[in-house]
Amino acid sequence: MMTIKTNYVDIKKRTIFAAQIEIGEDKITKITPIDEVVEGYAIPGFVDAHVHIESSMLIPSEFARLAVLHGSVGTVSDPHEIANVMGLEGVYYMINNGKKVPFKFNFGAPSCVPATSFETAGAEIDVEGIKELMANKDIKYMAEMMNYPGVIFDDPMVLAKLAAAKAVNKPIDGHAPGVRGEQIQKYIQAGISTDHECFQLDEALEKLSLGMKVIIREGSAAKNFDTLISILPEHTANVMFCSDDKHPDDLMLGHINQLAARAIAKGVPLFDVLQVACVNPVEHYNLDIGLLQVGDWADFAIVKDLEKFEVSATYINGQLVAKDGESFIERVDEIEINNFDTDLKKVEDFALKPETETLHVIKAIDGALITESFEASAKIEQNNTVSNTANDVLKMVVVNRYSNTPPAIAFINGFALKEGALASCVGHDSHNIIAVGTDDAAICKAVNLIIENKGGISAIDSKTEHVLPLPVAGIMSTDAGNIVANSYSTIDLFSKETLGCSLRAPFMTLSFMALLVIPRLKLSDKGLFDGGDFKFTPLFV
């Protein structure tokens, strides 16, 4: 039996009072009002309503060690990143590692592996694989259905996967950026209940009006909070918060507690904020996470105030897992699994013979996953189309990590590199190697650092090489979270201060330049792709 005296925040009854909270083993047994002056506030633990753990570059057990510092007790986790590399083996790896720590991961069945047929992934999860996962009690839902054209145009395999989720009455997550009108109506009618991809206010309002739940995302690259937060408090019952993709340095600083604090600062009433940040994910996905009521699992946080939500302590199943910035979750000595088979590249592999004098150029947008495009004059040297640093039109490549094929080449604006190159094996969703640089030699060098380490991120100039190895599926590390975060911070700072990149999250933005299911212009290992028309498009005009 454990007793805690603090101010109790009852979201259900919308009251706050000094109380004695009694915990027997793993559940709350009694909550008694007391006539005492007490410190802190007990609130239900925060829940990230949609996150790819892999994007933190940490295995689940290490993600948990950092997340609990910020009052998080659980996540709704889509393991499609590792699934696109390792298939079902990767999904089970995530589940099994997550079970080794006192944190409530809730994994979904990745619905789109591979994400599209226009790229090379390392694995496939077919309808039978989805049925296998859906029968597993550890799988709580069907993860985001990114193939929205398949839903809208009645693709038989897509419909069969949706039917597998419906057969066991598990929620289906959506992914429908910019889909509106009759198309979004059909998408919702297929049984898809959420969307975290709204990037315009009127888009979110339309989806809410049709009965869909909107998850407000604020990650390391995609930031929609300021655009969408005004949907609260009117739509409190149908809104959740998520990070989607969060790099380790950002996770060191905060998690869903940051969004709660920002919502309070925007004037959203306290109980609406906590309903969205703590309660709605639990109820929508039917999670085994307590909501600070008698009889619930003892999953809660003690915060110093109800404005900034600075966390004093976090409890999961009645166990103190973090206090005053120290995590009590022990490290897990985990195995490494991978799928990586490509040879080192040569500089001439990245040469591109010009076809015309004009290029289609991808325009990266800071803080967004969508891109724009424009036409620009090609810079040609010795019959090779090369980067134009003066105009910030840089060569970008995607290298197939699963076999030896020629690199795909395009050009991109927005990175503003003055020298050197960046490369990453975190390239959504197939996780081929993606790189951008000021010259072919630099690109080759950065790519080869990834190949030598069978995964990771790298940044180089003429004098310096930085690499963060990610040996788990080429996208995660088994090292301690703070070590990975510090290594990442070093490379991130180098890319900005030395190489000149102007983006807030260069590597996160880079990783999404191969994500074909987000409009508009992207690059896969097979070529330049128009995500609006959902087909390949020529590089040269």
HUDAWO-V23764 format. One record per residue. N is the residue number from 0. RES is the residue in one letter. PSI is psi in degrees with one decimal (999 if undefined). OMEGA is omega as a letter, one per 20 degrees, with the letter a starting at -180 (none if undefined). D_LAST is the distance of its C-alpha to the last C-alpha in whole Angstrom. Layout:
{{N	RES	PSI	OMEGA	D_LAST} {N	RES	PSI	OMEGA	D_LAST}}
//
This chain:
{{0	M	132.8	r	72} {1	M	142.2	a	70} {2	T	133.8	r	70} {3	I	130.0	r	68} {4	K	120.9	a	69} {5	T	-179.7	r	66} {6	N	126.5	a	65} {7	Y	124.6	r	64} {8	V	107.1	a	61} {9	D	99.6	a	61} {10	I	-36.4	a	58} {11	K	-45.1	a	59} {12	K	-3.9	r	62} {13	R	52.0	r	60} {14	T	158.6	r	63} {15	I	129.4	r	64} {16	F	155.2	r	67} {17	A	135.0	a	69} {18	A	160.9	r	69} {19	Q	117.7	a	70} {20	I	122.0	a	68} {21	E	133.1	a	70} {22	I	122.6	r	68} {23	G	113.6	a	69} {24	E	-99.9	a	67} {25	D	4.4	a	64} {26	K	158.5	r	64} {27	I	123.7	a	66} {28	T	-26.3	a	69} {29	K	142.1	r	70} {30	I	116.7	a	69} {31	T	125.9	r	72} {32	P	142.5	r	72} {33	I	153.7	r	74} {34	D	68.5	a	76} {35	E	157.9	r	74} {36	V	117.7	a	72} {37	V	162.4	a	69} {38	E	153.4	r	66} {39	G	174.3	a	62} {40	Y	128.8	r	61} {41	A	124.4	r	60} {42	I	154.9	r	57} {43	P	149.3	a	55} {44	G	151.5	r	53} {45	F	147.0	r	49} {46	V	125.2	r	47} {47	D	115.4	a	43} {48	A	-8.5	r	42} {49	H	114.4	a	39} {50	V	143.1	r	38} {51	H	103.2	a	37} {52	I	-36.5	a	39} {53	E	-29.4	a	37} {54	S	-17.1	r	35} {55	S	-7.5	a	38} {56	M	14.0	a	38} {57	L	145.5	r	41} {58	I	160.1	a	43} {59	P	-41.7	a	45} {60	S	-34.5	r	48} {61	E	-35.4	r	47} {62	F	-44.9	a	45} {63	A	-40.5	a	48} {64	R	-30.5	r	50} {65	L	-40.6	a	48} {66	A	-37.3	a	47} {67	V	-20.8	r	51} {68	L	-22.3	a	51} {69	H	18.1	r	50} {70	G	6.2	r	52} {71	S	137.1	r	49} {72	V	-11.9	a	51} {73	G	167.3	r	49} {74	T	156.8	r	45} {75	V	105.3	a	43} {76	S	126.8	r	41} {77	D	111.6	a	38} {78	P	33.2	a	38} {79	H	-15.6	r	35} {80	E	-53.5	r	33} {81	I	-29.4	r	36} {82	A	-35.9	r	36} {83	N	-16.7	r	32} {84	V	-45.2	a	34} {85	M	-5.1	a	37} {86	G	-147.1	a	38} {87	L	-34.1	r	41} {88	E	-40.2	r	43} {89	G	-40.3	r	41} {90	V	-46.4	a	42} {91	Y	-31.5	r	45} {92	Y	-45.9	a	45} {93	M	-45.5	a	44} {94	I	-48.3	a	47} {95	N	-39.9	r	49} {96	N	-41.1	r	49} {97	G	-30.9	a	49} {98	K	-12.6	a	52} {99	K	-1.0	r	54} {100	V	156.2	r	54} {101	P	75.4	r	55} {102	F	145.7	a	52} {103	K	80.6	r	51} {104	F	138.6	r	47} {105	N	99.6	a	46} {106	F	149.2	r	44} {107	G	169.1	r	42} {108	A	116.2	a	40} {109	P	121.5	a	37} {110	S	-17.2	a	35} {111	C	80.9	r	32} {112	V	104.3	j	32} {113	P	165.8	a	29} {114	A	-39.2	r	28} {115	T	171.7	r	25} {116	S	5.0	a	25} {117	F	17.9	a	21} {118	E	165.6	r	23} {119	T	116.3	r	26} {120	A	174.6	a	29} {121	G	-7.5	a	32} {122	A	171.9	r	34} {123	E	139.1	r	34} {124	I	109.3	a	37} {125	D	-170.5	a	37} {126	V	-41.1	r	40} {127	E	-36.0	r	43} {128	G	-40.5	r	42} {129	I	-42.6	r	41} {130	K	-40.4	r	45} {131	E	-45.7	r	46} {132	L	-42.5	a	45} {133	M	-26.5	r	46} {134	A	-8.5	a	50} {135	N	127.6	a	50} {136	K	-18.7	r	52} {137	D	-10.4	r	50} {138	I	117.6	a	46} {139	K	-17.7	a	47} {140	Y	170.8	r	44} {141	M	125.1	a	40} {142	A	167.7	a	38} {143	E	124.6	r	35} {144	M	89.1	a	33} {145	M	-23.5	a	29} {146	N	67.0	a	28} {147	Y	-31.9	r	29} {148	P	-35.3	r	27} {149	G	-35.1	r	29} {150	V	-48.4	a	32} {151	I	-35.2	a	31} {152	F	21.1	r	30} {153	D	46.2	r	33} {154	D	125.2	a	32} {155	P	-40.1	a	36} {156	M	-41.6	r	35} {157	V	-46.3	a	34} {158	L	-34.6	r	37} {159	A	-37.4	r	40} {160	K	-43.1	r	39} {161	L	-39.8	r	39} {162	A	-33.7	r	43} {163	A	-36.3	r	44} {164	A	-42.2	a	44} {165	K	-33.1	a	46} {166	A	-27.3	r	48} {167	V	11.0	r	49} {168	N	44.5	r	49} {169	K	142.2	a	47} {170	P	154.6	r	44} {171	I	122.2	r	40} {172	D	149.0	a	38} {173	G	171.0	r	35} {174	H	96.0	a	31} {175	A	66.4	a	29} {176	P	118.7	r	27} {177	G	4.1	a	26} {178	V	126.6	a	28} {179	R	176.4	r	30} {180	G	-139.7	a	32} {181	E	-30.8	a	33} {182	Q	-42.8	r	31} {183	I	-31.8	r	33} {184	Q	-44.8	r	36} {185	K	-37.9	r	35} {186	Y	-45.2	r	34} {187	I	-40.1	r	38} {188	Q	-19.6	r	40} {189	A	-4.0	r	39} {190	G	10.3	a	41} {191	I	126.5	a	39} {192	S	-11.7	a	40} {193	T	162.8	r	38} {194	D	131.6	r	35} {195	H	12.3	a	34} {196	E	13.2	r	31} {197	C	125.5	r	31} {198	F	7.1	r	29} {199	Q	145.8	a	31} {200	L	-46.1	a	34} {201	D	-28.3	r	34} {202	E	-45.7	r	32} {203	A	-42.4	a	35} {204	L	-37.9	r	38} {205	E	-44.8	a	36} {206	K	-39.0	r	37} {207	L	-40.9	a	40} {208	S	-21.2	a	41} {209	L	6.0	r	40} {210	G	3.9	r	43} {211	M	148.9	r	40} {212	K	135.8	a	41} {213	V	128.0	r	39} {214	I	116.3	a	38} {215	I	122.0	a	38} {216	R	137.8	r	36} {217	E	95.3	a	36} {218	G	-162.1	a	35} {219	S	-29.8	r	33} {220	A	-53.5	a	30} {221	A	121.6	a	30} {222	K	104.7	a	32} {223	N	3.5	a	33} {224	F	-53.5	a	37} {225	D	-34.2	a	37} {226	T	-36.0	a	35} {227	L	-14.1	a	37} {228	I	-21.0	a	40} {229	S	-8.4	r	41} {230	I	-14.5	r	42} {231	L	148.1	j	45} {232	P	0.0	a	48} {233	E	-34.4	a	47} {234	H	29.7	a	46} {235	T	-41.8	a	47} {236	A	-19.1	a	48} {237	N	27.9	a	45} {238	V	145.4	r	43} {239	M	168.3	r	43} {240	F	145.4	r	41} {241	C	164.1	r	39} {242	S	-27.3	a	38} {243	D	-69.8	r	35} {244	D	119.7	a	34} {245	K	121.2	a	36} {246	H	158.9	a	36} {247	P	-33.7	r	40} {248	D	-36.6	r	40} {249	D	-37.7	r	40} {250	L	-29.4	r	42} {251	M	-32.3	a	45} {252	L	-29.9	a	45} {253	G	174.4	a	45} {254	H	-131.2	a	44} {255	I	-24.4	r	44} {256	N	-31.3	r	47} {257	Q	-39.2	r	45} {258	L	-36.7	r	43} {259	A	-43.6	a	47} {260	A	-40.9	r	48} {261	R	-35.6	r	45} {262	A	-41.8	r	45} {263	I	-44.4	a	49} {264	A	-26.0	r	48} {265	K	-2.5	r	46} {266	G	8.1	r	49} {267	V	131.7	a	49} {268	P	145.2	a	52} {269	L	-51.8	a	53} {270	F	-26.9	r	54} {271	D	-41.6	r	51} {272	V	-48.0	a	49} {273	L	-32.3	r	51} {274	Q	-44.2	a	51} {275	V	-42.4	a	47} {276	A	-22.6	a	47} {277	C	-39.9	a	50} {278	V	-49.4	a	51} {279	N	-42.3	r	48} {280	P	-38.0	a	47} {281	V	-43.7	a	50} {282	E	-38.2	a	51} {283	H	-43.5	a	48} {284	Y	2.4	r	47} {285	N	55.0	a	51} {286	L	150.8	r	51} {287	D	61.9	r	54} {288	I	131.1	a	54} {289	G	153.2	a	57} {290	L	28.1	r	57} {291	L	39.3	r	60} {292	Q	155.2	r	63} {293	V	130.8	a	66} {294	G	-13.1	r	65} {295	D	157.6	r	62} {296	W	142.0	a	60} {297	A	72.6	r	61} {298	D	104.6	a	57} {299	F	169.4	r	57} {300	A	149.4	r	56} {301	I	119.2	r	59} {302	V	153.2	a	57} {303	K	-31.7	r	59} {304	D	175.5	a	57} {305	L	29.0	r	56} {306	E	-52.0	a	53} {307	K	-17.7	r	51} {308	F	43.8	r	52} {309	E	125.8	a	53} {310	V	127.4	r	54} {311	S	-38.3	a	58} {312	A	151.5	r	58} {313	T	134.3	r	56} {314	Y	137.2	r	58} {315	I	123.9	a	57} {316	N	38.9	r	60} {317	G	-0.2	a	62} {318	Q	130.3	r	61} {319	L	111.8	a	61} {320	V	-13.9	r	57} {321	A	145.3	r	56} {322	K	129.0	r	59} {323	D	47.1	r	58} {324	G	5.8	r	55} {325	E	128.3	r	56} {326	S	133.4	r	55} {327	F	4.7	r	57} {328	I	126.0	a	55} {329	E	150.1	r	56} {330	R	149.6	r	53} {331	V	129.0	r	52} {332	D	97.1	a	52} {333	E	150.5	r	50} {334	I	166.4	r	48} {335	E	135.6	r	45} {336	I	150.4	a	42} {337	N	166.9	r	39} {338	N	95.6	a	36} {339	F	119.7	a	34} {340	D	78.7	r	34} {341	T	149.8	a	31} {342	D	162.1	r	32} {343	L	147.6	a	31} {344	K	161.7	r	28} {345	K	155.1	a	27} {346	V	-39.6	a	25} {347	E	-16.4	r	23} {348	D	-21.4	a	22} {349	F	8.2	r	20} {350	A	147.9	a	18} {351	L	112.3	r	15} {352	K	128.3	a	14} {353	P	142.7	r	11} {354	E	-35.1	r	9} {355	T	-174.8	a	7} {356	E	4.7	a	8} {357	T	140.5	a	5} {358	L	149.2	r	6} {359	H	126.1	a	6} {360	V	132.0	r	10} {361	I	134.1	r	13} {362	K	107.6	r	16} {363	A	141.1	a	19} {364	I	120.7	a	22} {365	D	129.0	r	26} {366	G	9.9	a	28} {367	A	155.0	r	26} {368	L	-25.8	r	24} {369	I	156.2	r	22} {370	T	165.2	r	18} {371	E	-175.3	r	16} {372	S	159.0	r	12} {373	F	170.9	r	11} {374	E	143.4	a	8} {375	A	156.1	r	9} {376	S	136.2	r	10} {377	A	138.1	r	10} {378	K	120.1	a	14} {379	I	126.6	r	15} {380	E	121.3	r	18} {381	Q	47.6	r	20} {382	N	26.5	r	17} {383	N	128.6	r	16} {384	T	121.0	a	14} {385	V	171.0	r	16} {386	S	145.6	r	17} {387	N	92.3	a	17} {388	T	-28.2	a	20} {389	A	-34.2	a	21} {390	N	6.4	a	18} {391	D	46.9	r	19} {392	V	95.9	a	15} {393	L	147.5	r	17} {394	K	133.7	r	16} {395	M	141.6	a	17} {396	V	153.2	r	19} {397	V	124.0	a	20} {398	V	124.0	r	23} {399	N	120.8	a	25} {400	R	-9.2	a	29} {401	Y	-11.8	r	30} {402	S	168.4	a	30} {403	N	98.5	r	28} {404	T	158.9	r	25} {405	P	142.6	r	22} {406	P	146.3	r	20} {407	A	142.5	a	17} {408	I	138.2	r	15} {409	A	-173.5	r	12} {410	F	146.5	a	13} {411	I	146.5	r	15} {412	N	144.6	r	17} {413	G	-19.0	a	20} {414	F	-29.9	r	22} {415	A	30.5	r	23} {416	L	138.9	r	24} {417	K	-22.1	r	26} {418	E	164.9	r	27} {419	G	-159.1	a	27} {420	A	157.5	r	26} {421	L	145.1	r	27} {422	A	152.9	a	27} {423	S	142.6	r	28} {424	C	0.8	r	29} {425	V	93.3	a	30} {426	G	93.9	a	26} {427	H	136.3	i	27} {428	D	-7.9	a	27} {429	S	-15.5	r	27} {430	H	42.7	r	28} {431	N	174.7	a	26} {432	I	127.7	r	26} {433	I	136.3	a	23} {434	A	152.8	r	23} {435	V	141.4	a	21} {436	G	173.2	a	22} {437	T	-13.5	r	22} {438	D	161.4	a	22} {439	D	-37.2	a	22} {440	A	-41.2	r	26} {441	A	-42.8	r	26} {442	I	-45.7	a	24} {443	C	-43.7	a	26} {444	K	-43.9	a	29} {445	A	-40.7	r	29} {446	V	-43.2	a	28} {447	N	-29.5	r	31} {448	L	-38.2	r	33} {449	I	-44.1	a	32} {450	I	-42.5	r	32} {451	E	-32.7	a	36} {452	N	1.9	a	37} {453	K	47.1	r	36} {454	G	152.7	r	34} {455	G	-166.7	r	34} {456	I	150.9	a	32} {457	S	157.4	r	32} {458	A	133.7	a	31} {459	I	154.8	r	31} {460	D	-164.6	a	31} {461	S	-18.3	a	33} {462	K	-25.3	a	36} {463	T	142.5	r	36} {464	E	132.6	r	36} {465	H	136.7	r	36} {466	V	137.9	r	36} {467	L	103.6	a	37} {468	P	140.2	r	38} {469	L	82.4	a	38} {470	P	-12.7	r	40} {471	V	105.7	a	40} {472	A	15.3	a	37} {473	G	3.8	a	35} {474	I	-7.4	a	35} {475	M	160.2	r	38} {476	S	151.1	r	41} {477	T	0.4	r	45} {478	D	165.0	r	46} {479	A	144.3	a	48} {480	G	-40.5	a	46} {481	N	-31.2	r	47} {482	I	-45.4	r	46} {483	V	-42.8	a	42} {484	A	-43.3	a	42} {485	N	-40.9	r	43} {486	S	-42.7	r	41} {487	Y	-43.7	a	38} {488	S	-38.4	r	39} {489	T	-46.6	a	39} {490	I	-40.7	r	35} {491	D	-45.2	r	34} {492	L	-40.9	r	36} {493	F	-41.8	a	35} {494	S	-29.3	a	31} {495	K	-52.9	a	32} {496	E	-34.5	a	34} {497	T	-46.6	a	33} {498	L	-19.9	r	30} {499	G	8.4	a	29} {500	C	134.2	a	27} {501	S	-2.9	a	28} {502	L	149.4	r	28} {503	R	-36.7	a	31} {504	A	79.0	a	30} {505	P	-45.8	a	28} {506	F	-33.8	r	28} {507	M	-43.2	r	29} {508	T	-44.8	r	25} {509	L	-41.1	a	24} {510	S	-25.5	a	26} {511	F	-2.6	r	24} {512	M	-6.2	r	20} {513	A	9.0	a	21} {514	L	96.6	a	23} {515	L	-22.1	a	21} {516	V	4.4	r	23} {517	I	119.9	a	22} {518	P	156.6	j	19} {519	R	-63.4	a	17} {520	L	126.1	r	14} {521	K	174.2	a	16} {522	L	123.9	r	16} {523	S	178.8	r	19} {524	D	-9.6	r	20} {525	K	-8.6	r	18} {526	G	-179.5	a	15} {527	L	135.2	a	12} {528	F	133.3	r	14} {529	D	107.3	a	14} {530	G	-12.1	r	18} {531	G	-47.8	r	18} {532	D	-8.8	r	17} {533	F	55.0	r	18} {534	K	162.0	r	16} {535	F	154.0	a	13} {536	T	149.0	a	10} {537	P	145.9	r	7} {538	L	-43.3	a	7} {539	F	138.6	a	4} {540	V	999	none	0}}
//
